[in-house]
Amino acid sequence: MTQSHSYPHRPVTTQPAYDLIVVGAGGVGSAAAYHAARRGHRVLLLEQFTIGHTRGSSHGGSRIIRYTHDRLGDTAQMPATFALWRELEQLSGVALLQMTGGLYIGSMDEPWLRRSREALTALGFPFRLLSGDDLAAAYPQWRFAPDWVAVEQNDSGILAASTCVATLAAQAQRFGAQLREQTPVANITPDGDGVIVRTAAGETLRSDRAILAAGPWSSRFLRELVNFTVPLRVTHQQVAYFAARDVAAHSVGRFPLFIVTEAPHFYGFPIFERAGLVKVALEQSEVTVDPDGPRAVDSDLLDRLCALVAQHLPGLDPTPLHVETCLYTETPTREFVIDRHPDHAQIVIAAGFSGRGFKHTIAVGHLLVDLATHPAGDYALPFWQNSYALGRFAPKSAPTHTYDP
Ligand SMILES: Cc1cc2nc3c(=O)[nH]c(=O)nc-3n(C[C@H](O)[C@H](O)[C@H](O)COP(=O)(O)OP(=O)(O)OC[C@H]3O[C@@H](n4cnc5c(N)ncnc54)[C@H](O)[C@@H]3O)c2cc1C
């Protein structure tokens, strides 16, 4: 995608004003705009609300970033992903990433924990497998279940999520991208080998390429763009902050971030964005919501979380002092959707980042720009996997010919 491309089918008056329009300025869209602008493309980033709004998936003070994954490809990608975040910190002068170490807790045979040990081992990344006795001795802040063990892995940390998004968007603008907030997009349609993006206000914008990064609102676009169903579920999530009775014992250095991989899945952080408070969340995928609907704290989910805190983290007061809500956009297997449109390669789709996408946004943005601007099949990151292809949801086509002896 360079300005020297010619589009002979299109009259001169409708030459695109942009090389790339990105729809949605959450973590994914802001990262795509940042990389595209850095590469010199003329970029327009459109956001229906404002940067940092709290109705989508990327707001809040903290997200986990880790080497420990049950997918080998994700673990393999992490050194490059950490480097991209560190590079953004250097470019911007803004602190984004705090290393904390991580504890990944479950029973010895729990599949996620087993696969993540296998991935770390296969790639030669160090970790310690702590027995129940080791855990009790090292982490008296916890009351572990009797059969729990843990993977202790130091390459784990916290991304300051809202600050990351604001920094990505600011750096995109610094490299020349235009950002338009309060600009809802009504639809994206192919136009020859370019794209027309219409805003809800009735404006028509033309671009060579578009990246759809609409998070929980993605289905609205996909229903029009793709002729099969992309099964995305938008689920309600909430996080709560609990006062630590011993602040030092729950601070970075003594209390690693944690994920309990056994059901019920819950995770948490050392004291980070709120003084004296530990953030803990119960992950669930039953409660689905309309992204435009009202947001309210789900008291049943909160009660379940408070009970887990009372049971396992006796150093916290189990009455939360603050609760925040957020949305996941989940695919059935939590594999992302990162792909060119099957029929219109100038439209690239990024969706379904589930509960694990934030750490990857900076690498996904890089990949999205590759997909939008490189020839088909030519992309730079090993992070790309066939399991992220949109076509996995297409009905299996009937064989087009039979064997005729
Ligand atoms: C509580 C919670 C905890 C999480 N914890 C972690 C974690 O620890 N580690 C991790 O890696 N990930 C985590 N995640 C997941 C991660 O945050 C998400 O996968 C990621 O933020 C998704 O980003 P996104 O850009 O796809 O979506 P969003 O951030 O929702 O961005 C989509 C944007 O598109 C905009 N948009 C939509 N429609 C339009 C339109 N028509 N016109 C213009 N703009 C539009 C929206 O307003 C929004 O700003 C967590 C998520 C939640 C909710």
The ligand as an SDF file (V2000), in Angstrom:
LIG
                    3D

 53 58  0  0  0  0  0  0  0  0999 V2000
  -12.0270   -7.8310   32.8750 C   0  0  0  0  0  0  0  0  0  0  0  0
  -11.0750   -8.1910   31.7670 C   0  0  0  0  0  0  0  0  0  0  0  0
   -9.8320   -8.6890   32.0990 C   0  0  0  0  0  0  0  0  0  0  0  0
   -8.9540   -9.0430   31.0870 C   0  0  0  0  0  0  0  0  0  0  0  0
   -7.7120   -9.4940   31.4440 N   0  0  0  0  0  0  0  0  0  0  0  0
   -6.7890   -9.7240   30.4900 C   0  0  0  0  0  0  0  0  0  0  0  0
   -5.4620  -10.0280   30.8640 C   0  0  0  0  0  0  0  0  0  0  0  0
   -5.1460  -10.0910   32.0490 O   0  0  0  0  0  0  0  0  0  0  0  0
   -4.5600  -10.2060   29.8680 N   0  0  0  0  0  0  0  0  0  0  0  0
   -4.8910  -10.1270   28.5650 C   0  0  0  0  0  0  0  0  0  0  0  0
   -4.0180  -10.3030   27.7180 O   0  0  0  0  0  0  0  0  0  0  0  0
   -6.1490   -9.8260   28.1670 N   0  0  0  0  0  0  0  0  0  0  0  0
   -7.0980   -9.6200   29.1070 C   0  0  0  0  0  0  0  0  0  0  0  0
   -8.3730   -9.2740   28.7600 N   0  0  0  0  0  0  0  0  0  0  0  0
   -8.7560   -9.2930   27.3380 C   0  0  0  0  0  0  0  0  0  0  0  0
   -8.3710   -8.0420   26.6110 C   0  0  0  0  0  0  0  0  0  0  0  0
   -8.5340   -6.9190   27.4250 O   0  0  0  0  0  0  0  0  0  0  0  0
   -9.2020   -7.9540   25.3350 C   0  0  0  0  0  0  0  0  0  0  0  0
   -9.0000   -9.1410   24.5880 O   0  0  0  0  0  0  0  0  0  0  0  0
   -8.7770   -6.7730   24.4750 C   0  0  0  0  0  0  0  0  0  0  0  0
   -8.7900   -5.5960   25.2380 O   0  0  0  0  0  0  0  0  0  0  0  0
   -9.7000   -6.6430   23.2760 C   0  0  0  0  0  0  0  0  0  0  0  0
   -9.4340   -5.4300   22.6060 O   0  0  0  0  0  0  0  0  0  0  0  0
  -10.2740   -4.9850   21.3290 P   0  0  0  0  0  0  0  0  0  0  0  0
   -9.5510   -3.8240   20.7480 O   0  0  0  0  0  0  0  0  0  0  0  0
  -10.5720   -6.1650   20.4970 O   0  0  0  0  0  0  0  0  0  0  0  0
  -11.6980   -4.5260   21.9150 O   0  0  0  0  0  0  0  0  0  0  0  0
  -12.1260   -3.1070   22.5330 P   0  0  0  0  0  0  0  0  0  0  0  0
  -11.1340   -2.6560   23.5170 O   0  0  0  0  0  0  0  0  0  0  0  0
  -13.5260   -3.2430   23.0180 O   0  0  0  0  0  0  0  0  0  0  0  0
  -12.0590   -2.1200   21.3130 O   0  0  0  0  0  0  0  0  0  0  0  0
  -13.0280   -2.0810   20.2970 C   0  0  0  0  0  0  0  0  0  0  0  0
  -13.2780   -0.6310   20.0050 C   0  0  0  0  0  0  0  0  0  0  0  0
  -14.0560   -0.5100   18.8290 O   0  0  0  0  0  0  0  0  0  0  0  0
  -14.9310    0.5740   19.0100 C   0  0  0  0  0  0  0  0  0  0  0  0
  -16.0450    0.4360   18.0910 N   0  0  0  0  0  0  0  0  0  0  0  0
  -16.9440   -0.5740   18.0560 C   0  0  0  0  0  0  0  0  0  0  0  0
  -17.8640   -0.3620   17.0930 N   0  0  0  0  0  0  0  0  0  0  0  0
  -17.5260    0.8040   16.5130 C   0  0  0  0  0  0  0  0  0  0  0  0
  -18.1060    1.5600   15.4570 C   0  0  0  0  0  0  0  0  0  0  0  0
  -19.2320    1.1710   14.8410 N   0  0  0  0  0  0  0  0  0  0  0  0
  -17.5200    2.7000   15.0930 N   0  0  0  0  0  0  0  0  0  0  0  0
  -16.3880    3.1360   15.6990 C   0  0  0  0  0  0  0  0  0  0  0  0
  -15.8110    2.4710   16.7320 N   0  0  0  0  0  0  0  0  0  0  0  0
  -16.3750    1.3220   17.1230 C   0  0  0  0  0  0  0  0  0  0  0  0
  -15.3560    0.4350   20.4620 C   0  0  0  0  0  0  0  0  0  0  0  0
  -15.9490    1.6010   20.9820 O   0  0  0  0  0  0  0  0  0  0  0  0
  -14.0600    0.0600   21.1230 C   0  0  0  0  0  0  0  0  0  0  0  0
  -13.3470    1.1860   21.5640 O   0  0  0  0  0  0  0  0  0  0  0  0
   -9.3040   -8.9080   29.7360 C   0  0  0  0  0  0  0  0  0  0  0  0
  -10.5580   -8.3750   29.3950 C   0  0  0  0  0  0  0  0  0  0  0  0
  -11.4350   -8.0210   30.4000 C   0  0  0  0  0  0  0  0  0  0  0  0
  -12.7810   -7.4630   30.0250 C   0  0  0  0  0  0  0  0  0  0  0  0
  1  2  1  0
  2  3  1  0
  2 52  2  0
  3  4  2  0
  4  5  1  0
  4 50  1  0
  5  6  2  0
  6  7  1  0
  6 13  1  0
  7  8  2  0
  7  9  1  0
  9 10  1  0
 10 11  2  0
 10 12  1  0
 12 13  2  0
 13 14  1  0
 14 15  1  0
 14 50  1  0
 15 16  1  0
 16 17  1  0
 16 18  1  0
 18 19  1  0
 18 20  1  0
 20 21  1  0
 20 22  1  0
 22 23  1  0
 23 24  1  0
 24 25  2  0
 24 26  1  0
 24 27  1  0
 27 28  1  0
 28 29  2  0
 28 30  1  0
 28 31  1  0
 31 32  1  0
 32 33  1  0
 33 34  1  0
 33 48  1  0
 34 35  1  0
 35 36  1  0
 35 46  1  0
 36 37  1  0
 36 45  1  0
 37 38  2  0
 38 39  1  0
 39 40  1  0
 39 45  2  0
 40 41  1  0
 40 42  2  0
 42 43  1  0
 43 44  2  0
 44 45  1  0
 46 47  1  0
 46 48  1  0
 48 49  1  0
 50 51  2  0
 51 52  1  0
 52 53  1  0
M  END
$$$$
